[in-house]
Amino acid sequence: MTEQTPIEDLISGAAQDAGGWLGSLPVAQLATGADGTIVRWNRAAQELLGYAPPQIVGRHIADLLHPGADRSLGRALWETAVTGRGVMGTVTAWHQDGHPLELEIWACPVPSRRHGTSAVLVFAADAHAARRIRGSSAVWDGLFARSPVGIAILDTQLRFLQVNPALEAMNGLPESAHIGRRLVQVLPEVNAEDMEDAMRQVLATGEPVLDRRRSGRTPAEPARDRVWACSYVRVEDPGGRPIGVIASLLDITEQQRDHIEAEAGRRRLALLSEASVRIGASLELERTAQELAELAVPQLADAATVDVLDTLARGDEPGPGLAGGVGLRRLGKAPLTGSAVIGILAPLGRTLLFPAAAPYTQALAARRPFVIAHLDEQTVASAARHTSKPAQLLPVGVHSFMMTPLVARDLVLGVATFYRTSPAGPFGPDDVTLAGELAARAAISIDNARLYHREHETAVILQRSMLPQHITPPPGIEVAHRYLPASDVNEIGGDWYDVLHLPGGKAALLIGDVMGHGIAAAAVMGRLSASVRALARLDLAPEALMHQLEATLDDLAEPMIATFLYAVIDPETGRCRITRAGHPPPATVTPDGTVRLLDLPPGTPLGVGGTIYSSTELTLPPGSLLVMYTDGLVEARGSDIDERLAELTRLLTEPPRSLDHLCDSLIAQLVPASADDDIALIVARVGTDPHTPPPP
């Protein structure tokens, strides 16, 4: 085979297989006789200097030197080689195209057994390329030895050929423990198979793989997990054939930890931001508790429950203390389905009783989070005397447990409990802090709901207590009335109505609305209602009664105003005298079905002062209806008041039935399910026998 293959091909192939300078640098090969005549000229020589073999074979080697260069140096080098010594140096040659070319040459004699040196073998290469490669090699050697980045060279079988000191330190093994072995053999505690798959991909495609994560433990630090960012690049010979892989590794454990902590911090902030928006928006105990449970899963825990003091859930005050144990009602639970943990825990609405020695009671009494980072049989033993639930949690994978009291305004309101089954790890200090923040927000909202319901009930009770409990109209008048409190405690105000007996068989129908909301408005309404009852018995003229009511409002410490409508009716004659103080106009319905809103002087609300009130007299035919109402019936957000009044008159034109049916119909069709304002309504039929049954 050697006889059939030109020597220059053999040398070139060997250089490529060897790698290094010989594989990276084109080297020309030529040979001369003892007299300097060129006798061999290979293809690389032709590519380097441009001469074809017929153009150069037979010429003296000195003819290749540049005419303007120091030709003596070239002759001296060749003459030295002829004497039997190998030489190397730099000369300037003359390219066939006519430009100078600096060459590095290596010349060695080819001795003859009988006649001494018979030929000289010369290797030549572009001097600039040679210097560049030597410089690159020096840089590589320095980088390899001194770089803080771990570097390894592996062959095509992914066996280590060389590792630098930085990688030795990372892996905790000397270079000798790496050479000739694969990563899976050297470091079984890292994800070596994934890394080798990445390197095989690089060998197959030639595309680098960057920033592939390697994690695990090495002999350098066997008790701690580390993370490395790995990059892989294919090494090729001049022919483009893969001959190995260069791997670079950077320890990013600290950066990864910082990144994870930063991400966790962002998630915590996002969760707290969401909690600020969601928790407590409804001012309902059940909804607030459920919102807390749903927010915690899965961001904080795999399951969560929220339990509120049973006394609080019943609408009572929180209670004297926890010395005798505690009753908790489960108002929040997540997830609602699909969890083995949730299947074990008590359902929503269940009241749970815990004695004073139970962990739940102790956690509430201490007002501090109670955490069992690693739940096991030993840690649940203390609770086994009170309930079997903790022991049942272990088989379904619960490994970490945390209870956080719900405390607001120095009151213990309940407890939120969190369970972990996922491989995320046990509850830690950051989790305890986050749970405390969520619980604090929920506790404030629960307490706000408690205070809201208490004030709402107080306002409603006060309002209802001051309304007439039993209305007995005088003969000749039939009356139906309704009162509907607003759905929001802030909207409960001072609406009221009444029907009073006056001397001479007459009756006073009145309706009013104290402007303002809450308990204060209801209290002022009570004072006005009592004043009207007292003044009406004196049979004062309506105008005089109005001024006395203004004086009542003037006596208040805080200024208040109220709208008021007062009608004095004689059932026998149908004569009606009406006085209006800023109140919505009443409506009448005559027996023939005609409906109209009475055009009365509007007056100004009571409490404004400086108003001279006037009354309007009219006669109502027997069987007519007088409809009086507060603004909550006809005012609605986003609706025009004229359109609402037109709707009221339309409803009054419908065929009459009983007065109670009419009241219910007006409220059902004019008022949404959740009233924005409280509503008072009174409907009177004038001039009828009270013993006559109402229309069907």
C-alpha positions as CSV (number, residue, x, y, z in Angstrom):
1,M,0.0,0.0,0.0
2,T,2.9,2.3,0.8
3,E,4.3,1.8,-2.7
4,Q,1.0,2.7,-4.4
5,T,0.3,5.9,-2.3
6,P,2.4,9.0,-2.9
7,I,4.4,10.0,0.1
8,E,2.9,13.5,0.3
9,D,-0.6,12.0,0.7
10,L,0.6,9.7,3.4
11,I,2.2,12.7,5.3
12,S,-0.9,14.8,4.8
13,G,-3.2,12.1,6.0
14,A,-1.0,11.4,9.0
15,A,-0.9,15.1,9.9
16,Q,-4.7,15.4,9.7
17,D,-5.2,12.4,11.9
18,A,-2.6,13.7,14.4
19,G,-4.2,17.1,14.7
20,G,-2.2,20.0,16.1
21,W,-0.1,22.2,13.9
22,L,0.4,19.6,11.2
23,G,-3.3,19.1,10.9
24,S,-4.1,22.8,11.0
25,L,-1.3,24.3,8.8
26,P,-0.9,23.6,5.1
27,V,2.8,22.4,4.7
28,A,4.5,22.3,1.4
29,Q,7.0,19.4,0.8
30,L,9.8,19.5,-1.8
31,A,13.1,17.7,-2.2
32,T,16.4,18.7,-3.9
33,G,19.5,16.8,-5.1
34,A,22.9,17.3,-3.6
35,D,23.5,20.2,-6.0
36,G,20.2,22.0,-5.1
37,T,18.2,21.0,-8.1
38,I,14.5,20.5,-7.2
39,V,13.5,16.9,-7.8
40,R,10.1,16.7,-5.9
41,W,7.3,19.2,-5.7
42,N,4.0,18.2,-4.1
43,R,0.5,19.6,-4.4
44,A,0.8,21.6,-1.2
45,A,3.9,23.3,-2.6
46,Q,2.0,24.2,-5.8
47,E,-0.9,25.6,-3.7
48,L,1.5,27.6,-1.5
49,L,3.8,29.1,-4.2
50,G,1.7,28.7,-7.4
51,Y,4.2,26.7,-9.5
52,A,3.1,23.5,-11.1
53,P,5.7,20.7,-11.0
54,P,6.7,21.0,-14.7
55,Q,7.5,24.7,-14.0
56,I,9.8,24.1,-11.1
57,V,11.3,20.6,-11.2
58,G,14.9,20.7,-12.5
59,R,15.5,24.3,-11.4
60,H,17.8,25.3,-8.5
61,I,16.1,25.9,-5.2
62,A,17.7,29.4,-5.0
63,D,15.5,30.4,-7.9
64,L,12.5,30.4,-5.5
65,L,14.0,33.2,-3.4
66,H,12.7,36.7,-3.9
67,P,15.0,38.8,-6.0
68,G,15.0,41.6,-3.5
69,A,15.5,39.5,-0.5
70,D,18.7,38.3,1.2
71,R,19.4,35.3,-1.0
72,S,22.5,34.4,0.9
73,L,20.3,33.4,3.9
74,G,18.4,30.9,1.8
75,R,21.7,29.5,0.3
76,A,23.2,29.3,3.7
77,L,20.3,27.3,5.1
78,W,20.4,24.9,2.2
79,E,24.2,24.5,2.3
80,T,23.9,23.8,6.0
81,A,21.4,21.1,5.4
82,V,23.7,19.6,2.7
83,T,26.4,19.1,5.3
84,G,24.1,16.7,7.2
85,R,22.5,19.0,9.7
86,G,18.8,19.8,10.0
87,V,18.0,23.6,9.9
88,M,15.0,25.9,10.2
89,G,14.5,29.5,9.4
90,T,12.5,32.2,7.7
91,V,13.1,33.3,4.1
92,T,11.2,35.4,1.5
93,A,10.1,33.4,-1.5
94,W,8.9,34.5,-4.9
95,H,5.3,33.5,-5.7
96,Q,4.5,32.5,-9.2
97,D,2.1,35.5,-9.4
98,G,5.0,37.9,-8.7
99,H,4.5,38.8,-5.0
100,P,6.8,38.0,-2.1
101,L,5.8,35.4,0.4
102,E,7.4,34.9,3.8
103,L,8.0,31.3,4.5
104,E,9.1,29.2,7.5
105,I,11.2,26.3,6.3
106,W,12.5,23.1,7.9
107,A,15.3,21.3,5.9
108,C,16.9,18.0,6.7
109,P,19.4,16.0,4.8
110,V,18.6,12.6,3.3
111,P,21.9,10.7,3.7
112,S,23.2,8.1,1.3
113,R,25.0,5.1,2.6
114,R,28.0,5.6,0.2
115,H,28.1,9.2,-0.9
116,G,27.0,11.2,2.2
117,T,24.2,13.6,1.7
118,S,22.4,12.8,-1.6
119,A,19.3,14.9,-1.2
120,V,17.6,17.5,1.1
121,L,14.0,17.2,2.2
122,V,12.4,20.7,2.7
123,F,9.1,21.5,4.4
124,A,7.8,25.1,4.0
125,A,4.7,26.9,5.4
126,D,3.3,30.4,5.4
127,A,5.2,32.2,8.1
128,H,2.2,34.4,9.1
129,A,0.0,31.4,9.5
130,A,2.6,29.5,11.5
131,R,3.0,32.4,13.9
132,R,-0.7,32.8,14.3
133,I,-1.2,29.1,15.1
134,R,1.7,29.2,17.6
135,G,0.2,32.2,19.2
136,S,-3.2,30.6,19.4
137,S,-1.7,27.5,21.0
138,A,0.1,29.6,23.6
139,V,-3.1,31.4,24.4
140,W,-5.0,28.1,24.6
141,D,-2.4,26.6,26.9
142,G,-2.6,29.7,29.2
143,L,-6.4,29.7,29.1
144,F,-6.6,26.0,29.8
145,A,-4.3,26.1,32.7
146,R,-5.4,29.4,34.4
147,S,-9.1,29.7,33.5
148,P,-11.5,29.7,36.5
149,V,-13.9,28.0,34.1
150,G,-13.8,24.2,34.1
151,I,-12.6,22.9,30.7
152,A,-12.4,19.3,29.5
153,I,-11.5,17.8,26.2
154,L,-13.3,14.5,25.3
155,D,-12.9,12.2,22.4
156,T,-15.6,10.9,20.1
157,Q,-16.4,8.1,22.6
158,L,-16.9,10.9,25.2
159,R,-13.8,9.7,27.2
160,F,-11.9,12.4,29.0
161,L,-8.6,13.3,27.2
162,Q,-7.7,16.3,29.3
163,V,-9.1,18.4,32.1
164,N,-7.9,21.7,33.5
165,P,-7.2,22.5,37.1
166,A,-10.4,24.4,37.5
167,L,-12.4,21.3,36.6
168,E,-10.3,19.1,38.9
169,A,-11.3,21.4,41.7
170,M,-15.0,21.4,40.8
171,N,-15.2,17.7,40.6
172,G,-12.9,17.0,43.5
173,L,-10.9,14.5,41.4
174,P,-7.4,14.7,39.8
175,E,-6.9,14.6,36.1
176,S,-5.7,11.0,36.3
177,A,-9.1,10.0,37.6
178,H,-10.8,11.4,34.5
179,I,-8.5,10.4,31.7
180,G,-9.9,7.5,29.6
181,R,-13.2,7.4,31.5
182,R,-16.7,8.7,30.7
183,L,-18.6,11.2,32.8
184,V,-21.1,8.6,34.0
185,Q,-18.2,6.6,35.4
186,V,-16.5,9.6,37.0
187,L,-19.4,11.4,38.5
188,P,-22.5,9.2,38.9
189,E,-24.1,11.7,41.3
190,V,-24.8,14.3,38.6
191,N,-27.2,14.1,35.7
192,A,-24.4,12.6,33.6
193,E,-26.6,10.8,31.1
194,D,-28.4,14.0,30.1
195,M,-25.0,15.7,29.6
196,E,-23.7,12.8,27.5
197,D,-26.8,13.0,25.3
198,A,-26.1,16.7,24.8
199,M,-22.5,15.9,23.8
200,R,-23.6,13.2,21.3
201,Q,-25.9,15.8,19.8
202,V,-23.0,18.2,19.3
203,L,-20.9,15.4,17.7
204,A,-23.7,14.5,15.4
205,T,-24.8,17.9,14.3
206,G,-21.9,20.2,14.8
207,E,-24.2,22.7,16.5
208,P,-22.9,23.9,19.9
209,V,-25.1,23.3,23.0
210,L,-25.0,26.3,25.4
211,D,-26.0,26.7,29.0
212,R,-27.1,23.2,29.6
213,R,-27.6,22.7,33.4
214,R,-25.7,20.0,35.3
215,S,-26.7,19.5,38.9
216,G,-25.8,17.1,41.7
217,R,-23.0,16.4,44.1
218,T,-19.3,15.7,43.5
219,P,-16.5,14.5,45.7
220,A,-15.5,18.2,46.1
221,E,-18.6,18.8,48.1
222,P,-20.4,15.5,48.7
223,A,-23.0,16.9,51.2
224,R,-24.3,19.8,49.0
225,D,-26.0,20.0,45.7
226,R,-24.3,22.2,43.1
227,V,-25.4,23.6,39.8
228,W,-23.2,24.1,36.7
229,A,-23.9,25.8,33.4
230,C,-22.3,23.6,30.7
231,S,-21.5,24.4,27.1
232,Y,-20.3,21.9,24.5
233,V,-18.5,22.6,21.2
234,R,-17.4,20.0,18.6
235,V,-13.7,19.9,17.6
236,E,-13.0,19.1,14.0
237,D,-10.0,18.3,11.9
238,P,-9.2,20.4,8.7
239,G,-11.4,18.0,6.7
240,G,-14.4,18.8,9.0
241,R,-14.4,15.4,10.6
242,P,-15.4,15.4,14.4
243,I,-12.5,14.4,16.6
244,G,-13.9,15.3,20.0
245,V,-15.8,17.7,22.2
246,I,-14.6,20.7,24.3
247,A,-16.8,21.1,27.4
248,S,-16.7,24.3,29.5
249,L,-18.4,24.4,33.0
250,L,-19.2,27.4,35.2
251,D,-20.4,26.9,38.8
252,I,-23.6,28.9,39.1
253,T,-24.9,27.5,42.4
254,E,-24.9,30.9,44.1
255,Q,-26.4,32.7,41.1
256,Q,-29.1,30.0,40.8
257,R,-29.9,30.3,44.5
258,D,-30.2,34.1,44.2
259,H,-32.4,33.7,41.1
260,I,-34.6,31.2,42.8
261,E,-34.9,33.5,45.9
262,A,-35.6,36.5,43.6
263,E,-38.3,34.5,41.7
264,A,-39.8,33.3,45.0
265,G,-39.8,36.9,46.2
266,R,-41.6,38.1,43.1
267,R,-44.1,35.3,43.5
268,R,-44.7,36.3,47.1
269,L,-45.2,39.9,46.1
270,A,-47.6,38.9,43.3
271,L,-49.6,36.7,45.7
272,L,-49.8,39.4,48.3
273,S,-50.9,41.9,45.6
274,E,-53.6,39.5,44.5
275,A,-54.6,39.0,48.1
276,S,-55.1,42.7,48.6
277,V,-57.5,42.8,45.6
278,R,-59.4,39.5,46.3
279,I,-59.6,39.0,50.0
280,G,-62.4,40.7,51.8
281,A,-64.0,42.5,48.8
282,S,-67.3,41.1,49.6
283,L,-67.4,41.6,53.4
284,E,-68.8,38.1,53.7
285,L,-67.2,35.6,56.2
286,E,-67.6,32.5,54.1
287,R,-66.3,34.1,50.9
288,T,-63.4,35.8,52.6
289,A,-62.3,32.4,54.2
290,Q,-62.7,30.6,50.9
291,E,-60.7,33.3,49.1
292,L,-57.8,32.8,51.5
293,A,-57.8,29.0,51.0
294,E,-57.9,29.3,47.2
295,L,-55.1,31.9,47.2
296,A,-52.8,29.7,49.2
297,V,-53.2,26.7,46.8
298,P,-51.0,25.9,45.0
299,Q,-48.6,28.9,45.4
300,L,-48.0,28.2,49.1
301,A,-49.4,24.8,49.9
302,D,-51.0,21.8,48.3
303,A,-54.1,22.0,50.5
304,A,-55.5,24.6,52.9
305,T,-58.3,25.0,55.3
306,V,-59.6,28.2,57.0
307,D,-61.6,27.8,60.3
308,V,-63.3,30.7,62.1
309,L,-64.5,30.8,65.7
310,D,-68.0,29.2,65.8
311,T,-69.3,32.1,67.8
312,L,-68.2,34.5,65.1
313,A,-69.7,32.4,62.4
314,R,-73.1,32.5,64.2
315,G,-72.9,36.3,64.3
316,D,-72.0,36.6,67.9
317,E,-69.0,38.3,69.5
318,P,-65.7,36.3,69.5
319,G,-66.1,35.1,73.1
320,P,-64.3,35.4,76.4
321,G,-61.2,33.3,75.7
322,L,-59.8,29.9,74.9
323,A,-59.2,28.5,78.4
324,G,-62.0,26.0,78.0
325,G,-61.2,25.0,74.5
326,V,-62.5,26.3,71.2
327,G,-65.1,25.6,68.6
328,L,-64.1,26.3,65.0
329,R,-66.3,26.3,62.0
330,R,-64.8,25.3,58.6
331,L,-65.5,28.2,56.2
332,G,-62.7,27.7,53.7
333,K,-61.1,24.7,51.9
334,A,-59.0,24.2,48.9
335,P,-58.9,22.4,46.6
336,L,-62.6,21.6,46.9
337,T,-62.1,18.3,45.0
338,G,-59.5,16.0,43.5
339,S,-57.2,15.8,46.5
340,A,-56.7,12.9,48.9
341,V,-55.8,15.3,51.6
342,I,-59.0,17.3,51.3
343,G,-61.0,14.0,51.4
344,I,-59.7,13.3,54.9
345,L,-60.3,16.8,56.3
346,A,-63.6,17.9,57.7
347,P,-66.1,19.4,55.1
348,L,-67.1,23.0,54.8
349,G,-69.7,24.1,57.3
350,R,-68.6,21.5,60.0
351,T,-68.0,22.8,63.5
352,L,-64.9,21.3,65.1
353,L,-64.5,21.2,68.9
354,F,-60.9,21.2,70.3
355,P,-60.1,21.0,74.1
356,A,-57.7,23.4,75.7
357,A,-54.8,21.0,75.3
358,A,-55.2,20.4,71.6
359,P,-52.5,21.8,69.2
360,Y,-55.2,23.9,67.5
361,T,-56.2,25.6,70.7
362,Q,-52.6,26.1,71.8
363,A,-51.7,27.7,68.4
364,L,-54.6,30.1,68.8
365,A,-53.8,30.9,72.4
366,A,-50.1,31.6,71.5
367,R,-51.1,33.8,68.6
368,R,-48.0,32.5,66.7
369,P,-47.6,30.2,63.7
370,F,-47.3,26.6,64.6
371,V,-45.1,24.7,62.1
372,I,-44.1,21.1,61.8
373,A,-41.5,21.2,59.0
374,H,-41.2,17.4,58.8
375,L,-44.4,15.5,59.6
376,D,-43.9,11.9,60.8
377,E,-45.5,9.5,63.2
378,Q,-43.6,10.9,66.2
379,T,-44.7,14.5,65.5
380,V,-48.4,13.6,65.1
381,A,-48.5,11.5,68.3
382,S,-49.3,14.5,70.5
383,A,-52.4,15.2,68.5
384,A,-53.6,11.6,68.3
385,R,-55.3,11.9,71.7
386,H,-57.7,14.5,70.3
387,T,-58.2,13.5,66.6
388,S,-57.1,10.8,64.2
389,K,-56.8,13.1,61.3
390,P,-53.1,13.9,61.5
391,A,-52.2,10.2,61.5
392,Q,-54.4,9.7,58.3
393,L,-52.4,12.5,56.5
394,L,-49.1,10.6,56.5
395,P,-50.2,7.8,54.1
396,V,-51.4,10.4,51.5
397,G,-48.1,12.1,51.4
398,V,-48.4,15.1,53.7
399,H,-44.9,15.9,54.9
400,S,-45.1,19.4,56.2
401,F,-47.8,21.2,58.2
402,M,-48.4,24.8,59.3
403,M,-51.1,26.6,61.3
404,T,-51.3,30.4,61.2
405,P,-53.8,32.2,63.6
406,L,-56.1,34.8,62.2
407,V,-55.7,37.8,64.5
408,A,-57.1,41.3,64.0
409,R,-57.4,44.2,66.4
410,D,-56.0,42.0,69.2
411,L,-58.8,39.5,68.7
412,V,-58.2,35.8,67.8
413,L,-60.8,35.1,65.0
414,G,-59.7,31.6,63.7
415,V,-56.8,29.7,62.1
416,A,-55.6,28.9,58.6
417,T,-53.9,25.5,58.1
418,F,-51.6,24.6,55.3
419,Y,-50.4,21.2,54.1
420,R,-47.7,20.2,51.7
421,T,-47.4,16.9,49.7
422,S,-45.4,18.0,46.7
423,P,-41.6,17.7,46.5
424,A,-41.2,21.5,47.0
425,G,-39.7,20.9,50.4
426,P,-40.9,21.7,53.9
427,F,-42.3,25.0,55.1
428,G,-39.5,27.4,55.8
429,P,-39.2,30.9,57.3
430,D,-40.2,32.6,54.1
431,D,-43.3,30.4,53.9
432,V,-44.2,31.3,57.5
433,T,-43.8,35.0,56.7
434,L,-46.0,34.7,53.6
435,A,-48.7,32.8,55.4
436,G,-48.7,35.4,58.2
437,E,-49.2,38.2,55.7
438,L,-52.0,36.4,54.0
439,A,-53.6,35.5,57.3
440,A,-53.3,39.1,58.5
441,R,-55.1,40.4,55.4
442,A,-57.8,37.8,55.8
443,A,-58.2,38.4,59.5
444,I,-58.7,42.2,59.0
445,S,-61.3,41.4,56.3
446,I,-63.0,38.9,58.5
447,D,-63.1,41.3,61.4
448,N,-64.4,44.0,59.0
449,A,-67.1,41.6,58.0
450,R,-67.9,41.0,61.6
451,L,-68.1,44.7,62.4
452,Y,-70.1,45.3,59.2
453,H,-72.7,42.7,60.1
454,R,-72.9,44.0,63.6
455,E,-73.4,47.6,62.5
456,H,-75.8,46.5,59.7
457,E,-77.9,44.6,62.2
458,T,-77.8,47.4,64.7
459,A,-78.9,50.0,62.1
460,V,-81.6,47.7,60.8
461,I,-82.9,47.0,64.3
462,L,-82.8,50.7,65.2
463,Q,-84.5,51.6,62.0
464,R,-87.2,49.0,62.3
465,S,-87.8,49.8,66.0
466,M,-88.6,53.4,65.1
467,L,-91.0,52.5,62.3
468,P,-94.7,52.1,63.2
469,Q,-95.2,48.5,64.3
470,H,-98.9,48.4,63.8
471,I,-100.8,50.9,61.6
472,T,-104.5,51.3,62.2
473,P,-105.9,53.9,59.8
474,P,-109.1,55.7,60.6
475,P,-112.4,54.6,59.0
476,G,-112.6,55.4,55.3
477,I,-109.0,54.8,54.5
478,E,-107.3,51.5,53.6
479,V,-103.4,51.5,53.9
480,A,-100.6,49.1,52.8
481,H,-97.0,49.9,53.4
482,R,-93.5,48.4,52.9
483,Y,-90.0,49.1,54.2
484,L,-86.9,47.5,52.5
485,P,-83.5,48.1,54.0
486,A,-80.5,48.6,51.7
487,S,-78.1,45.7,51.2
488,D,-75.1,47.8,52.3
489,V,-74.7,49.0,55.9
490,N,-73.5,52.3,54.4
491,E,-76.7,52.8,52.6
492,I,-79.1,52.1,55.5
493,G,-80.5,55.6,56.2
494,G,-83.4,57.4,57.7
495,D,-86.4,56.4,55.7
496,W,-89.7,56.3,57.6
497,Y,-93.5,56.5,57.2
498,D,-96.5,56.7,59.5
499,V,-100.3,57.0,59.5
500,L,-101.8,59.1,62.4
501,H,-105.3,59.7,63.6
502,L,-106.2,63.4,63.7
503,P,-109.2,65.1,65.4
504,G,-112.5,65.1,63.4
505,G,-111.9,61.7,61.9
506,K,-109.1,62.9,59.6
507,A,-105.8,61.1,59.1
508,A,-102.3,62.2,58.5
509,L,-100.1,60.2,56.0
510,L,-96.5,61.0,56.2
511,I,-93.2,59.8,54.7
512,G,-89.6,61.1,55.1
513,D,-86.0,60.4,54.4
514,V,-83.1,61.7,56.5
515,M,-80.2,62.4,54.2
516,G,-77.2,60.3,55.3
517,H,-76.6,56.7,56.1
518,G,-76.0,54.4,59.0
519,I,-76.9,54.5,62.6
520,A,-76.7,58.3,62.8
521,A,-79.3,58.8,60.1
522,A,-81.6,56.2,61.7
523,A,-81.3,58.0,65.1
524,V,-82.3,61.3,63.6
525,M,-85.2,59.7,61.8
526,G,-86.3,58.4,65.2
527,R,-86.3,61.9,66.6
528,L,-88.3,63.3,63.7
529,S,-90.8,60.5,63.8
530,A,-91.4,61.1,67.5
531,S,-91.7,64.8,66.9
532,V,-94.2,64.4,64.1
533,R,-96.4,62.2,66.3
534,A,-96.4,64.7,69.1
535,L,-97.0,67.7,66.9
536,A,-99.7,66.0,64.9
537,R,-101.8,65.4,68.0
538,L,-101.8,69.1,68.5
539,D,-103.6,69.4,65.2
540,L,-101.0,71.9,63.9
541,A,-101.3,73.3,60.4
542,P,-98.9,71.4,58.1
543,E,-96.9,74.6,57.5
544,A,-96.4,75.1,61.3
545,L,-95.5,71.5,61.7
546,M,-92.8,71.9,59.1
547,H,-91.2,74.8,60.9
548,Q,-91.3,72.8,64.2
549,L,-89.4,69.9,62.6
550,E,-86.8,72.4,61.3
551,A,-86.3,73.5,64.8
552,T,-85.8,69.9,65.9
553,L,-83.0,69.5,63.4
554,D,-81.5,72.8,64.5
555,D,-81.0,71.4,68.0
556,L,-78.7,68.6,66.7
557,A,-75.0,68.9,67.3
558,E,-74.3,68.0,63.7
559,P,-76.3,69.5,60.9
560,M,-78.7,67.1,59.2
561,I,-81.4,67.6,56.5
562,A,-84.4,65.5,55.6
563,T,-87.0,65.4,52.9
564,F,-90.6,65.1,54.0
565,L,-94.1,64.7,52.6
566,Y,-97.2,65.3,54.8
567,A,-100.7,64.7,53.7
568,V,-103.9,65.5,55.8
569,I,-106.9,63.6,54.4
570,D,-110.6,63.7,55.3
571,P,-112.0,60.3,54.3
572,E,-115.6,61.5,54.2
573,T,-115.1,64.3,51.7
574,G,-111.9,63.2,50.0
575,R,-110.3,66.6,50.6
576,C,-106.6,66.3,50.9
577,R,-104.0,68.9,52.0
578,I,-100.4,68.1,51.1
579,T,-97.2,69.8,52.0
580,R,-93.9,68.9,50.4
581,A,-90.3,69.6,51.7
582,G,-87.9,68.5,48.9
583,H,-89.5,65.0,48.7
584,P,-90.3,63.1,45.5
585,P,-93.8,63.9,44.3
586,P,-96.7,61.6,45.3
587,A,-98.9,59.9,42.7
588,T,-102.6,59.5,42.5
589,V,-104.7,56.9,40.8
590,T,-108.4,57.7,40.3
591,P,-111.1,55.0,40.0
592,D,-111.1,55.3,36.3
593,G,-107.4,54.4,36.1
594,T,-106.0,57.9,35.5
595,V,-102.5,58.2,37.0
596,R,-100.7,61.4,37.6
597,L,-97.7,62.7,39.6
598,L,-99.0,65.6,41.7
599,D,-97.5,69.0,40.7
600,L,-96.8,70.4,44.1
601,P,-94.5,73.2,45.2
602,P,-91.3,71.2,45.9
603,G,-90.1,73.1,48.9
604,T,-86.6,72.6,50.3
605,P,-85.5,69.8,52.6
606,L,-86.0,70.3,56.3
607,G,-82.8,71.6,57.9
608,V,-81.9,74.0,55.1
609,G,-83.6,76.9,56.8
610,G,-85.3,80.1,55.5
611,T,-88.1,78.3,53.7
612,I,-91.7,79.3,53.8
613,Y,-93.7,76.1,53.2
614,S,-97.0,76.1,51.4
615,S,-99.7,73.4,51.2
616,T,-101.8,72.3,48.2
617,E,-105.4,71.3,48.5
618,L,-107.2,68.8,46.2
619,T,-110.1,66.4,46.3
620,L,-109.7,62.7,45.7
621,P,-112.7,60.9,44.3
622,P,-113.9,57.9,46.4
623,G,-111.7,54.9,45.8
624,S,-108.7,56.9,44.7
625,L,-105.2,55.8,45.6
626,L,-102.5,58.1,47.0
627,V,-99.0,56.6,46.5
628,M,-96.1,58.0,48.6
629,Y,-92.5,56.7,48.5
630,T,-88.9,57.6,49.2
631,D,-86.3,58.2,46.5
632,G,-84.9,54.6,46.8
633,L,-87.9,53.4,44.9
634,V,-87.3,55.5,41.8
635,E,-83.6,56.4,41.8
636,A,-81.0,53.9,40.5
637,R,-77.4,54.3,39.5
638,G,-77.0,54.9,35.8
639,S,-80.8,55.5,35.2
640,D,-82.5,58.8,34.4
641,I,-85.0,59.9,37.1
642,D,-87.7,61.0,34.6
643,E,-87.5,57.5,33.0
644,R,-87.9,55.9,36.4
645,L,-90.9,58.1,37.3
646,A,-92.5,57.2,33.9
647,E,-92.0,53.5,34.7
648,L,-93.7,54.1,38.1
649,T,-96.7,55.7,36.5
650,R,-96.9,52.9,33.9
651,L,-97.0,50.3,36.7
652,L,-99.7,52.1,38.5
653,T,-101.9,52.0,35.3
654,E,-102.1,48.2,35.5
655,P,-105.4,46.7,36.6
656,P,-105.8,47.2,40.3
657,R,-105.7,44.3,42.7
658,S,-105.1,44.4,46.5
659,L,-103.0,47.2,47.9
660,D,-100.5,44.7,49.3
661,H,-100.1,43.2,45.8
662,L,-99.6,46.7,44.4
663,C,-96.8,47.4,47.0
664,D,-95.1,44.1,46.2
665,S,-95.4,44.6,42.5
666,L,-93.8,48.1,42.6
667,I,-90.9,46.9,44.6
668,A,-90.3,43.8,42.6
669,Q,-90.3,45.6,39.3
670,L,-88.5,48.8,40.2
671,V,-85.9,47.6,42.7
672,P,-83.1,45.2,41.8
673,A,-82.3,42.2,44.0
674,S,-79.7,44.2,45.9
675,A,-81.1,47.6,46.8
676,D,-78.7,50.6,46.7
677,D,-80.8,52.6,49.2
678,D,-83.4,51.8,51.7
679,I,-87.0,52.2,50.5
680,A,-90.2,53.3,52.2
681,L,-93.6,53.0,50.4
682,I,-97.1,53.7,51.6
683,V,-100.3,53.3,49.5
684,A,-103.7,54.6,50.7
685,R,-107.1,54.0,49.2
686,V,-109.4,57.0,50.2
687,G,-113.1,56.9,50.7
688,T,-113.8,53.2,51.1
689,D,-115.5,51.2,53.8
690,P,-112.8,49.4,55.7
691,H,-115.0,46.3,56.0
692,T,-115.4,46.1,52.2
693,P,-113.1,43.3,50.9
694,P,-110.3,44.5,48.5
695,P,-110.5,43.6,44.8
696,P,-109.2,40.2,43.9
